[in-house]
């Protein structure tokens, strides 16, 4: 249901194409969309060999809509009628994001939900709601495992790709069990927690699931002994190693992997010079902390999310049993927290590019792909802007209260609150389209907050139709595991004779791959 013609801005038609005046244009387009929708009645009940989760951190529905408009405008179009890659997914549902102890959630408790299948308290990763934030002694016995581990245990290759630190909230729930998301290394832990036997998250990355096949993102400084100079930023104290236990986790990993086709890389050139067919395990740590915003990225030294995803899939797909890949566009969230909508939206557009690249490298016949967010933000855009108005532009009228212009994009709270001479700042006196412009907010805060509304869940591939309606966020990994025949619910995958069996609950027939089916038939004939 692509827009039938490339849209170009037209001054003569008040911002829209002449053909849009004709009802036939809209009716034809809708009928084409209907025809496509009718084909979806033939449900894809294959077994999902591969599972991919794209997580846009902080990518609420207003962010998706604004990113769609930005993508179109970057291509010289009006924007509104553009399709994001995620817009093309046939099934869409809503996820309820609250944490067990929070109406408006954080990224740690939500990550535990969509990775481990269990809702949890804010600030905790990979532990149930029985664990209390920052209380080390509530960890033991309350650990919950993630779909990444279920996939690994089933013989699949597994990977994590993020634009944040690899030990940040989202990725850490895939492998760690920590009552505090901020325990990046032992340097960030209270001494009593270390003494009580709690492990920092960086250490758990390498110890809990020792052979994660692909790990890419930032967070280099948490892997090296305290005050060790960073390889890319020598002598810059804030980028130096943080570890008090004096361990060099990268060296330990390299030593362990040297006979297992393991490669460690820390810049784009090294990453893109790898032959993925010669690499079984990849550790890529491209910055001491988070990766830079895509708008500020040094394209010579730092890979884009799309480039990282492409290398990851090339390595992971060599496993005949398939793979599980977690991809996080993690800095959408950071842009919003800083009130920098332009940074946030460009991050979302880059994640959409990565979704498109993954689509070209996989098949809907055997790959279940899900795109969602952990939570939203108090970001929005409005003001009765005209068709094709730049997404970062002004509303077409002045405020009837203070007689000043305002940008379409606004935040409910955050650092963009500005009072000049006792009144709201006049945005026409500043460059509101600058990359780091902080959009105005109603309430002053040093950091803008998350939003509490439901987030969209886009799905395509085997059993994608199980994501429908409104669900709890922790439902997501249960669907992925069911589709991939991993984890706790596998009765539908194989009967005792080895053939695919009917599921009593859904009436679906997830089938084994053709090779496995062939082997089964051969065995029965013998």
Steps between C-alpha positions, in 0.01 A plus 500: 500500500773744402393848405426468127718788386809673631373801688668831437416824673289730291444867569213506249273250676530621857748228596355192331493337160228581244402131484399507866200714410351206312304246712614230257856545623407416861253224407752325274769516764266366771380215274862403432564499875189286553617250237833469679326458836288212368815301420587508873212262570739224400691498827872424512522203737855398416756441771714809553858395446619856568371753754581872487387764747555866409457712811471874456574629848245772575339463156138577586234540232552880463869427438413241232270748322751785518782270380283396204452865401872569546595201284277625219629855529862378488400346164358829375137403559224641716550221753154418629426238233843337529529141620757403757635146469313415820179642349513219243468228766159330465416461870493775759396484865542709814707414805424620852831619638450555875750344742379302801567801723473784247216643292752676276781249450877502452713313246623232743167368626358511146802315356444223754141478371566477125814286536430277800122478474444626854400850617740649755581802715650813347878513509549123512608265218458124469337459841135461601295756691600324823839671461536850645700767319856543633455230767761240410361235737172489305672374184557133575205278424319774307695474173300459176654389171458669163399388153863551396594222743209280390619538140861424592394191695306383194815514285436830326759772455421817696597864468462841660545824304443840662587867460531533880743326733476121468438492877221759487145417615359351178780260404584405859162336560596250229784353709525660846319467833549828681291682759647826372527599133775751588748236620691522169831392656609437861599868512130599493400253773485564875788312671252300710328369184835383361589337834160330511583329168295702253664527159520810284322489163813516278637191675168319458510570125799266471426253781127423500463388137866454410465455124271778377590494131477871417525796738519852354456845650680735739613467860870427454613675820309258724705207371847629596690553830454836670700785344603289197527751213244448223639388163303764305519787752839456674546719804135610521413413860123466456556234233751293700430156645277480808552151643618481861556122481780569246353249254534556125179341376584558133834321534333214688241468222768516229705228671196278541393545137834478323437141389132565435530749211442793736575858395508819707462830313473860623450706184306497175798419278580186701133396499448540125829330414389176667396205285179389679554145372821480705347635823298292745512743793518879475550758773479858374536784751511823303495764777590526871135590573199524268549532125461858371169620360471406133495871404836545675655166412849495348420290195868400466541353849156406637265254325132583454232277651423374148864402443517316832174314429622390159822350638309337788252326272778383263669326793188369677320362194776244437355286779267244337285508816441874457551795733355749748606862461420795726552839332461819703468849360586618847565868456152598385439505874805714576400761242157533658637516856716792391206667325687464171225378269717528189757259645228260615316493167817451294583205730155354426548544124836322522339209686240481225786474247639209699156333494503536120847346477397204715195452277723468192716239677220277636173342388153533653461125441742408778577824688274662759587869530349723766546875537391670820592749772557454870310817587402838362597861581306819568582607144238611250437720200194706413386856435299448180810498279439485125574204276875465440594740782852414612462275805736732691310812390259748651125476541325729247365742758612695807379414847182695574617532861858630476499596127821305430575225249549139612652188349276211403717266711461551874573302819277468805805548721876526464798732456343710223298711744628855442389826663652817355420828681214336684334352190527197266798521267425627149616209280523721192810663657694169509588213264231245588610268216851455640601139580514554876211743538300414812129527424290697744338314789212578732685407821871563566705185567870433442398173328172445318303197621358187345136484394262238635278419201497171310759446227459343156621147424559433128536134395565299182596142425397167655215534754523880491119505522524395865590863566156658468287725717632633830739285702723518803858573392631173648289307244747584222779246573239228559377548143855505363595186691181320391565589136862388523431181698729603786440562870224353711213441254606257227229232498362632170832453322537125493304197603673183616521379141693814409236664282348840559190474717191713544495748785192456715491868587538668164424238237823597324749267340850643547698280265861397518744614238483302176828322579378383840171387344689308233711327766183410693333350194818307420511364856133391483557327167802317640 
